[in-house]
Amino acid sequence: MPEVSVSAFDLPWLVADIGGTNARFGLVTSPGARPSNVAVLPGADYPTLPEAVAAYLAEHAGGVRPGAACLALAGPIDGEHYKLTNSHWSGSIRDLDVPYARLLNDFEALAVSLPHLEGDELVSLGGPAPGHGVKAVLGPGTGLGVGGLVPTERGWTAVPGEGGHATVPVFEPREIEVVKALQAHGLPHVVAEHLLSGPGLVRLHRALALVNGVTAPELTASDIVARVDDSLCAETVDVFCGMLGTFAGNVALTLGARGGVYLAGGVLPRIVERVRASAFRTRFEDNPDMAAYLAGIGTVLIVAAQPGMTGAAAWLSQHARTELVS
Ligand SMILES: Nc1ncnc2c1ncn2[C@@H]1O[C@H](COP(=O)(O)OP(=O)(O)OP(=O)(O)O)[C@@H](O)[C@H]1O
């Protein structure tokens, strides 16, 4: 069969959201459309990202050759180069052999998705509905991601960052005891991600056992959230939600996120009602000088299935217009 030549931004476009465990892929068949042909591949099954992309295109996308790609990755992006934080994949986007390809940090892509999410893709965690202005997104998953989205005269601009590595937001006496226990056990500088993530739930459970002077089995994050009748597990989830509220309030204050604070990541959609019933929103507003300011900011949980890929698709739609007219 003769090779079909493909130019930059020829449809379809390839989008992806790649975490430490899963590589999610999809195709965009018209600008502004949501991804179709979505498939989730286990990253560990493929030695490199180009091999996972080739497998997706061959097995789930009819062997198409995309004219553009936007890949959201859980790790720092340095121009064309990527290195996933919790996976062995690293390399250059050029190795994909797509005429136009762009890398985004995963929370940068989530930030771009925010104006496109609607209806039952969002659940209120308190406060008013998100309005105009800067938006923030943060979320506990394998790590703790943070991003911002700023309105400009030329559309929205996403702001990636490394906010999950900010020092842990301890507030209540019990939380201070947790930090002291972790410091006494080999973790001198406790950052937010150490406690506000899936692995953070495990660490928090262990630390609360030390603080309470009890022995507890080593549990996974899913065990901890499943054991609703176990007092230590229940306390772990409560402390987690409270600290997350303070962290989200700190992000809102830092970015001036009057357009809303959105919560994402793999952990919270599994405990929606417990977050809503927790101290999350009270702690979000609990600031001596800025309580009224924070009370005016909506907090919303993203429960959409593939928001990272929605963001990657929106990014390509916005940039295709710019690239094709310039
Ligand atoms: N049932 C569960 N309840 C609570 N937390 C969970 C559950 N299952 C998994 N987790 C946590 O969620 C984390 C995965 O979150 P998320 O999906 O956001 O991760 P990611 O970094 O995007 O990577 P990937 O999806 O590839 O794992 C896991 O590290 C785990 O700690």
The ligand as an ORCA input file, in Angstrom:
! r2SCAN-3c Opt
* xyz 0 1
  N      -9.732      2.824     45.301
  C      -8.864      3.799     45.567
  N      -9.111      4.672     46.561
  C      -8.246      5.665     46.848
  N      -7.103      5.878     46.186
  C      -6.816      5.055     45.181
  C      -7.654      3.975     44.827
  N      -7.086      3.323     43.792
  C      -5.947      3.963     43.510
  N      -5.775      5.000     44.348
  C      -4.660      5.938     44.370
  O      -4.768      6.764     43.221
  C      -3.483      6.878     42.614
  C      -3.637      7.018     41.106
  O      -4.145      8.288     40.860
  P      -4.144      8.903     39.377
  O      -5.006      8.046     38.518
  O      -4.488     10.337     39.479
  O      -2.624      8.698     39.034
  P      -1.722      9.110     37.821
  O      -0.489      9.683     38.375
  O      -2.489      9.875     36.780
  O      -1.289      7.779     37.242
  P      -2.046      6.525     36.830
  O      -3.493      6.856     36.547
  O      -1.302      6.096     35.658
  O      -1.869      5.662     38.055
  C      -2.723      5.627     42.992
  O      -1.355      5.939     43.209
  C      -3.357      5.185     44.299
  O      -2.563      5.597     45.386
*
